[in-house]
Amino acid sequence: MSGWTILFAFLTFVAFIALLIGGTSWAMGFINKDRGWTVFGLKVMVVALLAVIVGCVLIWR
């Protein structure tokens, strides 16, 4: 594996962790009916999901 593949794999793993954090924030906001946490969680999940997809594509190439 090249250095770039390892870097992309690590960054994809970090983005996956961010996806989990975003999901937790969204769930916490949804349960507590706190719009701020819900919107924050959704934003984090969308950005992290895009990062995971891009990372997987870059690793696959």
mmJSON file of the N, C-alpha and C atoms, coordinates in Angstrom:
{"data_MODEL":{"atom_site":{
"group_PDB":["ATOM","ATOM","ATOM","ATOM","ATOM","ATOM","ATOM","ATOM","ATOM","ATOM","ATOM","ATOM","ATOM","ATOM","ATOM","ATOM","ATOM","ATOM","ATOM","ATOM","ATOM","ATOM","ATOM","ATOM","ATOM","ATOM","ATOM","ATOM","ATOM","ATOM","ATOM","ATOM","ATOM","ATOM","ATOM","ATOM","ATOM","ATOM","ATOM","ATOM","ATOM","ATOM","ATOM","ATOM","ATOM","ATOM","ATOM","ATOM","ATOM","ATOM","ATOM","ATOM","ATOM","ATOM","ATOM","ATOM","ATOM","ATOM","ATOM","ATOM","ATOM","ATOM","ATOM","ATOM","ATOM","ATOM","ATOM","ATOM","ATOM","ATOM","ATOM","ATOM","ATOM","ATOM","ATOM","ATOM","ATOM","ATOM","ATOM","ATOM","ATOM","ATOM","ATOM","ATOM","ATOM","ATOM","ATOM","ATOM","ATOM","ATOM","ATOM","ATOM","ATOM","ATOM","ATOM","ATOM","ATOM","ATOM","ATOM","ATOM","ATOM","ATOM","ATOM","ATOM","ATOM","ATOM","ATOM","ATOM","ATOM","ATOM","ATOM","ATOM","ATOM","ATOM","ATOM","ATOM","ATOM","ATOM","ATOM","ATOM","ATOM","ATOM","ATOM","ATOM","ATOM","ATOM","ATOM","ATOM","ATOM","ATOM","ATOM","ATOM","ATOM","ATOM","ATOM","ATOM","ATOM","ATOM","ATOM","ATOM","ATOM","ATOM","ATOM","ATOM","ATOM","ATOM","ATOM","ATOM","ATOM","ATOM","ATOM","ATOM","ATOM","ATOM","ATOM","ATOM","ATOM","ATOM","ATOM","ATOM","ATOM","ATOM","ATOM","ATOM","ATOM","ATOM","ATOM","ATOM","ATOM","ATOM","ATOM","ATOM","ATOM","ATOM","ATOM","ATOM","ATOM","ATOM","ATOM","ATOM","ATOM","ATOM","ATOM"],
"id":[1,2,3,4,5,6,7,8,9,10,11,12,13,14,15,16,17,18,19,20,21,22,23,24,25,26,27,28,29,30,31,32,33,34,35,36,37,38,39,40,41,42,43,44,45,46,47,48,49,50,51,52,53,54,55,56,57,58,59,60,61,62,63,64,65,66,67,68,69,70,71,72,73,74,75,76,77,78,79,80,81,82,83,84,85,86,87,88,89,90,91,92,93,94,95,96,97,98,99,100,101,102,103,104,105,106,107,108,109,110,111,112,113,114,115,116,117,118,119,120,121,122,123,124,125,126,127,128,129,130,131,132,133,134,135,136,137,138,139,140,141,142,143,144,145,146,147,148,149,150,151,152,153,154,155,156,157,158,159,160,161,162,163,164,165,166,167,168,169,170,171,172,173,174,175,176,177,178,179,180,181,182,183],
"type_symbol":["N","C","C","N","C","C","N","C","C","N","C","C","N","C","C","N","C","C","N","C","C","N","C","C","N","C","C","N","C","C","N","C","C","N","C","C","N","C","C","N","C","C","N","C","C","N","C","C","N","C","C","N","C","C","N","C","C","N","C","C","N","C","C","N","C","C","N","C","C","N","C","C","N","C","C","N","C","C","N","C","C","N","C","C","N","C","C","N","C","C","N","C","C","N","C","C","N","C","C","N","C","C","N","C","C","N","C","C","N","C","C","N","C","C","N","C","C","N","C","C","N","C","C","N","C","C","N","C","C","N","C","C","N","C","C","N","C","C","N","C","C","N","C","C","N","C","C","N","C","C","N","C","C","N","C","C","N","C","C","N","C","C","N","C","C","N","C","C","N","C","C","N","C","C","N","C","C","N","C","C","N","C","C"],
"label_atom_id":["N","CA","C","N","CA","C","N","CA","C","N","CA","C","N","CA","C","N","CA","C","N","CA","C","N","CA","C","N","CA","C","N","CA","C","N","CA","C","N","CA","C","N","CA","C","N","CA","C","N","CA","C","N","CA","C","N","CA","C","N","CA","C","N","CA","C","N","CA","C","N","CA","C","N","CA","C","N","CA","C","N","CA","C","N","CA","C","N","CA","C","N","CA","C","N","CA","C","N","CA","C","N","CA","C","N","CA","C","N","CA","C","N","CA","C","N","CA","C","N","CA","C","N","CA","C","N","CA","C","N","CA","C","N","CA","C","N","CA","C","N","CA","C","N","CA","C","N","CA","C","N","CA","C","N","CA","C","N","CA","C","N","CA","C","N","CA","C","N","CA","C","N","CA","C","N","CA","C","N","CA","C","N","CA","C","N","CA","C","N","CA","C","N","CA","C","N","CA","C","N","CA","C","N","CA","C","N","CA","C","N","CA","C"],
"label_alt_id":[null,null,null,null,null,null,null,null,null,null,null,null,null,null,null,null,null,null,null,null,null,null,null,null,null,null,null,null,null,null,null,null,null,null,null,null,null,null,null,null,null,null,null,null,null,null,null,null,null,null,null,null,null,null,null,null,null,null,null,null,null,null,null,null,null,null,null,null,null,null,null,null,null,null,null,null,null,null,null,null,null,null,null,null,null,null,null,null,null,null,null,null,null,null,null,null,null,null,null,null,null,null,null,null,null,null,null,null,null,null,null,null,null,null,null,null,null,null,null,null,null,null,null,null,null,null,null,null,null,null,null,null,null,null,null,null,null,null,null,null,null,null,null,null,null,null,null,null,null,null,null,null,null,null,null,null,null,null,null,null,null,null,null,null,null,null,null,null,null,null,null,null,null,null,null,null,null,null,null,null,null,null,null],
"label_comp_id":["MET","MET","MET","SER","SER","SER","GLY","GLY","GLY","TRP","TRP","TRP","THR","THR","THR","ILE","ILE","ILE","LEU","LEU","LEU","PHE","PHE","PHE","ALA","ALA","ALA","PHE","PHE","PHE","LEU","LEU","LEU","THR","THR","THR","PHE","PHE","PHE","VAL","VAL","VAL","ALA","ALA","ALA","PHE","PHE","PHE","ILE","ILE","ILE","ALA","ALA","ALA","LEU","LEU","LEU","LEU","LEU","LEU","ILE","ILE","ILE","GLY","GLY","GLY","GLY","GLY","GLY","THR","THR","THR","SER","SER","SER","TRP","TRP","TRP","ALA","ALA","ALA","MET","MET","MET","GLY","GLY","GLY","PHE","PHE","PHE","ILE","ILE","ILE","ASN","ASN","ASN","LYS","LYS","LYS","ASP","ASP","ASP","ARG","ARG","ARG","GLY","GLY","GLY","TRP","TRP","TRP","THR","THR","THR","VAL","VAL","VAL","PHE","PHE","PHE","GLY","GLY","GLY","LEU","LEU","LEU","LYS","LYS","LYS","VAL","VAL","VAL","MET","MET","MET","VAL","VAL","VAL","VAL","VAL","VAL","ALA","ALA","ALA","LEU","LEU","LEU","LEU","LEU","LEU","ALA","ALA","ALA","VAL","VAL","VAL","ILE","ILE","ILE","VAL","VAL","VAL","GLY","GLY","GLY","CYS","CYS","CYS","VAL","VAL","VAL","LEU","LEU","LEU","ILE","ILE","ILE","TRP","TRP","TRP","ARG","ARG","ARG"],
"label_asym_id":["A","A","A","A","A","A","A","A","A","A","A","A","A","A","A","A","A","A","A","A","A","A","A","A","A","A","A","A","A","A","A","A","A","A","A","A","A","A","A","A","A","A","A","A","A","A","A","A","A","A","A","A","A","A","A","A","A","A","A","A","A","A","A","A","A","A","A","A","A","A","A","A","A","A","A","A","A","A","A","A","A","A","A","A","A","A","A","A","A","A","A","A","A","A","A","A","A","A","A","A","A","A","A","A","A","A","A","A","A","A","A","A","A","A","A","A","A","A","A","A","A","A","A","A","A","A","A","A","A","A","A","A","A","A","A","A","A","A","A","A","A","A","A","A","A","A","A","A","A","A","A","A","A","A","A","A","A","A","A","A","A","A","A","A","A","A","A","A","A","A","A","A","A","A","A","A","A","A","A","A","A","A","A"],
"label_entity_id":["1","1","1","1","1","1","1","1","1","1","1","1","1","1","1","1","1","1","1","1","1","1","1","1","1","1","1","1","1","1","1","1","1","1","1","1","1","1","1","1","1","1","1","1","1","1","1","1","1","1","1","1","1","1","1","1","1","1","1","1","1","1","1","1","1","1","1","1","1","1","1","1","1","1","1","1","1","1","1","1","1","1","1","1","1","1","1","1","1","1","1","1","1","1","1","1","1","1","1","1","1","1","1","1","1","1","1","1","1","1","1","1","1","1","1","1","1","1","1","1","1","1","1","1","1","1","1","1","1","1","1","1","1","1","1","1","1","1","1","1","1","1","1","1","1","1","1","1","1","1","1","1","1","1","1","1","1","1","1","1","1","1","1","1","1","1","1","1","1","1","1","1","1","1","1","1","1","1","1","1","1","1","1"],
"label_seq_id":[1,1,1,2,2,2,3,3,3,4,4,4,5,5,5,6,6,6,7,7,7,8,8,8,9,9,9,10,10,10,11,11,11,12,12,12,13,13,13,14,14,14,15,15,15,16,16,16,17,17,17,18,18,18,19,19,19,20,20,20,21,21,21,22,22,22,23,23,23,24,24,24,25,25,25,26,26,26,27,27,27,28,28,28,29,29,29,30,30,30,31,31,31,32,32,32,33,33,33,34,34,34,35,35,35,36,36,36,37,37,37,38,38,38,39,39,39,40,40,40,41,41,41,42,42,42,43,43,43,44,44,44,45,45,45,46,46,46,47,47,47,48,48,48,49,49,49,50,50,50,51,51,51,52,52,52,53,53,53,54,54,54,55,55,55,56,56,56,57,57,57,58,58,58,59,59,59,60,60,60,61,61,61],
"pdbx_PDB_ins_code":[null,null,null,null,null,null,null,null,null,null,null,null,null,null,null,null,null,null,null,null,null,null,null,null,null,null,null,null,null,null,null,null,null,null,null,null,null,null,null,null,null,null,null,null,null,null,null,null,null,null,null,null,null,null,null,null,null,null,null,null,null,null,null,null,null,null,null,null,null,null,null,null,null,null,null,null,null,null,null,null,null,null,null,null,null,null,null,null,null,null,null,null,null,null,null,null,null,null,null,null,null,null,null,null,null,null,null,null,null,null,null,null,null,null,null,null,null,null,null,null,null,null,null,null,null,null,null,null,null,null,null,null,null,null,null,null,null,null,null,null,null,null,null,null,null,null,null,null,null,null,null,null,null,null,null,null,null,null,null,null,null,null,null,null,null,null,null,null,null,null,null,null,null,null,null,null,null,null,null,null,null,null,null],
"Cartn_x":[0.845,0.0,0.883,0.448,1.209,0.845,1.646,1.399,0.073,-0.316,-1.584,-2.768,-2.692,-3.784,-3.945,-2.828,-2.879,-3.467,-3.063,-3.591,-5.095,-5.54,-6.971,-7.753,-7.17,-7.84,-7.988,-6.95,-7.02,-8.054,-8.045,-9.001,-10.437,-10.623,-11.952,-12.412,-11.494,-11.822,-12.225,-11.491,-11.823,-13.202,-13.49,-14.802,-15.912,-15.634,-16.625,-16.913,-15.875,-16.066,-16.904,-16.63,-17.425,-18.882,-19.096,-20.462,-21.181,-20.485,-21.077,-21.375,-20.466,-20.679,-21.876,-21.972,-23.106,-24.424,-24.428,-25.64,-26.052,-25.071,-25.36,-25.909,-25.316,-25.793,-27.22,-27.474,-28.812,-29.823,-29.486,-30.409,-30.661,-29.605,-29.764,-30.684,-30.492,-31.352,-32.782,-32.942,-34.279,-35.039,-34.364,-35.019,-35.389,-34.474,-34.711,-35.463,-35.856,-36.555,-35.765,-34.453,-33.555,-33.126,-33.692,-33.447,-31.977,-31.263,-29.853,-29.014,-29.177,-28.413,-28.842,-30.142,-30.63,-30.018,-30.031,-29.476,-27.967,-27.276,-25.829,-25.501,-26.236,-25.996,-26.215,-27.265,-27.525,-26.415,-25.933,-24.846,-23.583,-23.245,-22.049,-22.206,-23.398,-23.612,-23.499,-24.031,-23.97,-22.525,-21.785,-20.391,-19.555,-19.758,-18.985,-19.333,-20.6,-20.987,-20.343,-20.327,-19.643,-18.155,-17.542,-16.119,-15.854,-16.734,-16.57,-16.686,-17.648,-17.825,-16.608,-16.148,-14.966,-13.745,-13.588,-12.458,-12.481,-13.651,-13.761,-13.433,-13.888,-13.58,-12.077,-11.445,-10.005,-9.2,-9.649,-8.952,-9.108,-10.299,-10.58,-9.768,-9.473,-8.735,-7.313],
"Cartn_y":[-1.189,0.0,1.242,2.205,3.45,4.338,5.357,6.291,7.019,7.316,8.017,7.151,5.857,4.956,4.881,4.809,4.77,6.067,7.205,8.5,8.582,8.176,8.223,7.269,6.109,5.162,5.755,6.411,7.032,8.151,9.006,10.113,9.601,8.512,7.92,7.367,6.771,6.273,7.429,8.541,9.718,10.256,10.275,10.738,9.802,8.5,7.55,7.807,8.108,8.447,9.728,10.711,11.946,11.65,10.679,10.279,9.72,8.925,8.397,9.515,10.467,11.601,12.434,12.67,13.419,12.709,11.393,10.62,10.678,10.624,10.719,12.099,13.151,14.516,14.697,14.158,14.27,13.552,12.335,11.563,12.266,12.823,13.527,14.739,15.49,16.64,16.235,15.124,14.658,14.195,13.452,12.941,14.086,15.048,16.162,17.325,17.16,18.212,19.523,19.398,20.552,20.743,21.759,21.977,22.234,22.898,23.203,21.948,20.981,19.733,18.914,18.946,18.181,18.698,20.014,20.609,20.396,20.578,20.351,18.905,17.963,16.555,16.232,16.802,16.57,17.137,18.337,18.94,18.088,17.642,16.812,15.496,14.897,13.628,13.782,14.854,15.06,15.248,16.107,16.35,15.084,14.379,13.163,12.068,11.956,10.947,11.232,12.488,12.851,12.534,12.808,12.515,11.014,10.211,8.753,8.263,8.778,8.367,8.752,9.984,10.431,9.605,9.344,8.538,7.138,6.519,5.172,5.17,6.191,6.289,6.469,7.315,7.536,6.294,5.543,4.307,3.268,3.203,2.203,2.448,3.716,4.044,3.726],
"Cartn_z":[0.0,0.0,0.0,-0.747,-0.789,0.401,0.585,1.68,1.543,0.296,0.074,0.484,0.18,0.541,2.056,2.763,4.227,4.771,4.195,4.628,4.389,3.199,2.894,3.79,4.1,4.994,6.391,6.88,8.202,8.228,7.212,7.169,7.018,6.289,6.172,7.515,8.269,9.606,10.525,10.46,11.268,10.868,9.565,9.101,9.58,9.645,10.154,11.629,12.406,13.819,13.93,13.06,13.059,12.709,11.832,11.49,12.714,13.505,14.738,15.739,15.86,16.775,16.312,15.005,14.468,14.708,14.547,14.807,16.264,17.145,18.575,18.923,18.361,18.615,18.098,16.899,16.34,17.224,17.656,18.496,19.827,20.416,21.687,21.509,20.433,20.174,19.869,19.137,18.784,20.024,20.892,22.102,23.044,23.198,24.123,23.478,22.213,21.461,21.461,21.273,21.219,19.763,19.134,17.708,17.4,18.299,18.065,17.895,18.8,18.703,17.493,17.179,16.034,14.741,14.55,13.333,13.277,14.397,14.444,14.066,14.633,14.333,12.869,12.279,10.859,9.984,10.313,9.537,9.613,10.815,10.988,10.229,10.293,9.599,8.088,7.532,6.081,5.627,6.312,5.933,6.111,7.215,7.468,6.463,6.099,5.119,3.766,3.359,2.116,2.195,3.349,3.521,3.465,4.043,3.99,2.55,1.809,0.412,-0.419,-0.278,-1.023,-0.626,0.663,1.125,0.546,0.512,-0.057,-1.548,-2.256,-3.686,-3.894,-3.086,-3.232,-2.863,-1.874,-1.509,-2.619,-3.193,-4.222,-5.486,-5.8,-7.024,-6.906],
"occupancy":[1.0,1.0,1.0,1.0,1.0,1.0,1.0,1.0,1.0,1.0,1.0,1.0,1.0,1.0,1.0,1.0,1.0,1.0,1.0,1.0,1.0,1.0,1.0,1.0,1.0,1.0,1.0,1.0,1.0,1.0,1.0,1.0,1.0,1.0,1.0,1.0,1.0,1.0,1.0,1.0,1.0,1.0,1.0,1.0,1.0,1.0,1.0,1.0,1.0,1.0,1.0,1.0,1.0,1.0,1.0,1.0,1.0,1.0,1.0,1.0,1.0,1.0,1.0,1.0,1.0,1.0,1.0,1.0,1.0,1.0,1.0,1.0,1.0,1.0,1.0,1.0,1.0,1.0,1.0,1.0,1.0,1.0,1.0,1.0,1.0,1.0,1.0,1.0,1.0,1.0,1.0,1.0,1.0,1.0,1.0,1.0,1.0,1.0,1.0,1.0,1.0,1.0,1.0,1.0,1.0,1.0,1.0,1.0,1.0,1.0,1.0,1.0,1.0,1.0,1.0,1.0,1.0,1.0,1.0,1.0,1.0,1.0,1.0,1.0,1.0,1.0,1.0,1.0,1.0,1.0,1.0,1.0,1.0,1.0,1.0,1.0,1.0,1.0,1.0,1.0,1.0,1.0,1.0,1.0,1.0,1.0,1.0,1.0,1.0,1.0,1.0,1.0,1.0,1.0,1.0,1.0,1.0,1.0,1.0,1.0,1.0,1.0,1.0,1.0,1.0,1.0,1.0,1.0,1.0,1.0,1.0,1.0,1.0,1.0,1.0,1.0,1.0,1.0,1.0,1.0,1.0,1.0,1.0],
"B_iso_or_equiv":[0.0,0.0,0.0,0.0,0.0,0.0,0.0,0.0,0.0,0.0,0.0,0.0,0.0,0.0,0.0,0.0,0.0,0.0,0.0,0.0,0.0,0.0,0.0,0.0,0.0,0.0,0.0,0.0,0.0,0.0,0.0,0.0,0.0,0.0,0.0,0.0,0.0,0.0,0.0,0.0,0.0,0.0,0.0,0.0,0.0,0.0,0.0,0.0,0.0,0.0,0.0,0.0,0.0,0.0,0.0,0.0,0.0,0.0,0.0,0.0,0.0,0.0,0.0,0.0,0.0,0.0,0.0,0.0,0.0,0.0,0.0,0.0,0.0,0.0,0.0,0.0,0.0,0.0,0.0,0.0,0.0,0.0,0.0,0.0,0.0,0.0,0.0,0.0,0.0,0.0,0.0,0.0,0.0,0.0,0.0,0.0,0.0,0.0,0.0,0.0,0.0,0.0,0.0,0.0,0.0,0.0,0.0,0.0,0.0,0.0,0.0,0.0,0.0,0.0,0.0,0.0,0.0,0.0,0.0,0.0,0.0,0.0,0.0,0.0,0.0,0.0,0.0,0.0,0.0,0.0,0.0,0.0,0.0,0.0,0.0,0.0,0.0,0.0,0.0,0.0,0.0,0.0,0.0,0.0,0.0,0.0,0.0,0.0,0.0,0.0,0.0,0.0,0.0,0.0,0.0,0.0,0.0,0.0,0.0,0.0,0.0,0.0,0.0,0.0,0.0,0.0,0.0,0.0,0.0,0.0,0.0,0.0,0.0,0.0,0.0,0.0,0.0,0.0,0.0,0.0,0.0,0.0,0.0],
"pdbx_formal_charge":[null,null,null,null,null,null,null,null,null,null,null,null,null,null,null,null,null,null,null,null,null,null,null,null,null,null,null,null,null,null,null,null,null,null,null,null,null,null,null,null,null,null,null,null,null,null,null,null,null,null,null,null,null,null,null,null,null,null,null,null,null,null,null,null,null,null,null,null,null,null,null,null,null,null,null,null,null,null,null,null,null,null,null,null,null,null,null,null,null,null,null,null,null,null,null,null,null,null,null,null,null,null,null,null,null,null,null,null,null,null,null,null,null,null,null,null,null,null,null,null,null,null,null,null,null,null,null,null,null,null,null,null,null,null,null,null,null,null,null,null,null,null,null,null,null,null,null,null,null,null,null,null,null,null,null,null,null,null,null,null,null,null,null,null,null,null,null,null,null,null,null,null,null,null,null,null,null,null,null,null,null,null,null],
"auth_seq_id":[1,1,1,2,2,2,3,3,3,4,4,4,5,5,5,6,6,6,7,7,7,8,8,8,9,9,9,10,10,10,11,11,11,12,12,12,13,13,13,14,14,14,15,15,15,16,16,16,17,17,17,18,18,18,19,19,19,20,20,20,21,21,21,22,22,22,23,23,23,24,24,24,25,25,25,26,26,26,27,27,27,28,28,28,29,29,29,30,30,30,31,31,31,32,32,32,33,33,33,34,34,34,35,35,35,36,36,36,37,37,37,38,38,38,39,39,39,40,40,40,41,41,41,42,42,42,43,43,43,44,44,44,45,45,45,46,46,46,47,47,47,48,48,48,49,49,49,50,50,50,51,51,51,52,52,52,53,53,53,54,54,54,55,55,55,56,56,56,57,57,57,58,58,58,59,59,59,60,60,60,61,61,61],
"auth_comp_id":["MET","MET","MET","SER","SER","SER","GLY","GLY","GLY","TRP","TRP","TRP","THR","THR","THR","ILE","ILE","ILE","LEU","LEU","LEU","PHE","PHE","PHE","ALA","ALA","ALA","PHE","PHE","PHE","LEU","LEU","LEU","THR","THR","THR","PHE","PHE","PHE","VAL","VAL","VAL","ALA","ALA","ALA","PHE","PHE","PHE","ILE","ILE","ILE","ALA","ALA","ALA","LEU","LEU","LEU","LEU","LEU","LEU","ILE","ILE","ILE","GLY","GLY","GLY","GLY","GLY","GLY","THR","THR","THR","SER","SER","SER","TRP","TRP","TRP","ALA","ALA","ALA","MET","MET","MET","GLY","GLY","GLY","PHE","PHE","PHE","ILE","ILE","ILE","ASN","ASN","ASN","LYS","LYS","LYS","ASP","ASP","ASP","ARG","ARG","ARG","GLY","GLY","GLY","TRP","TRP","TRP","THR","THR","THR","VAL","VAL","VAL","PHE","PHE","PHE","GLY","GLY","GLY","LEU","LEU","LEU","LYS","LYS","LYS","VAL","VAL","VAL","MET","MET","MET","VAL","VAL","VAL","VAL","VAL","VAL","ALA","ALA","ALA","LEU","LEU","LEU","LEU","LEU","LEU","ALA","ALA","ALA","VAL","VAL","VAL","ILE","ILE","ILE","VAL","VAL","VAL","GLY","GLY","GLY","CYS","CYS","CYS","VAL","VAL","VAL","LEU","LEU","LEU","ILE","ILE","ILE","TRP","TRP","TRP","ARG","ARG","ARG"],
"auth_asym_id":["A","A","A","A","A","A","A","A","A","A","A","A","A","A","A","A","A","A","A","A","A","A","A","A","A","A","A","A","A","A","A","A","A","A","A","A","A","A","A","A","A","A","A","A","A","A","A","A","A","A","A","A","A","A","A","A","A","A","A","A","A","A","A","A","A","A","A","A","A","A","A","A","A","A","A","A","A","A","A","A","A","A","A","A","A","A","A","A","A","A","A","A","A","A","A","A","A","A","A","A","A","A","A","A","A","A","A","A","A","A","A","A","A","A","A","A","A","A","A","A","A","A","A","A","A","A","A","A","A","A","A","A","A","A","A","A","A","A","A","A","A","A","A","A","A","A","A","A","A","A","A","A","A","A","A","A","A","A","A","A","A","A","A","A","A","A","A","A","A","A","A","A","A","A","A","A","A","A","A","A","A","A","A"],
"auth_atom_id":["N","CA","C","N","CA","C","N","CA","C","N","CA","C","N","CA","C","N","CA","C","N","CA","C","N","CA","C","N","CA","C","N","CA","C","N","CA","C","N","CA","C","N","CA","C","N","CA","C","N","CA","C","N","CA","C","N","CA","C","N","CA","C","N","CA","C","N","CA","C","N","CA","C","N","CA","C","N","CA","C","N","CA","C","N","CA","C","N","CA","C","N","CA","C","N","CA","C","N","CA","C","N","CA","C","N","CA","C","N","CA","C","N","CA","C","N","CA","C","N","CA","C","N","CA","C","N","CA","C","N","CA","C","N","CA","C","N","CA","C","N","CA","C","N","CA","C","N","CA","C","N","CA","C","N","CA","C","N","CA","C","N","CA","C","N","CA","C","N","CA","C","N","CA","C","N","CA","C","N","CA","C","N","CA","C","N","CA","C","N","CA","C","N","CA","C","N","CA","C","N","CA","C","N","CA","C","N","CA","C","N","CA","C"],
"pdbx_PDB_model_num":[1,1,1,1,1,1,1,1,1,1,1,1,1,1,1,1,1,1,1,1,1,1,1,1,1,1,1,1,1,1,1,1,1,1,1,1,1,1,1,1,1,1,1,1,1,1,1,1,1,1,1,1,1,1,1,1,1,1,1,1,1,1,1,1,1,1,1,1,1,1,1,1,1,1,1,1,1,1,1,1,1,1,1,1,1,1,1,1,1,1,1,1,1,1,1,1,1,1,1,1,1,1,1,1,1,1,1,1,1,1,1,1,1,1,1,1,1,1,1,1,1,1,1,1,1,1,1,1,1,1,1,1,1,1,1,1,1,1,1,1,1,1,1,1,1,1,1,1,1,1,1,1,1,1,1,1,1,1,1,1,1,1,1,1,1,1,1,1,1,1,1,1,1,1,1,1,1,1,1,1,1,1,1]
}}}
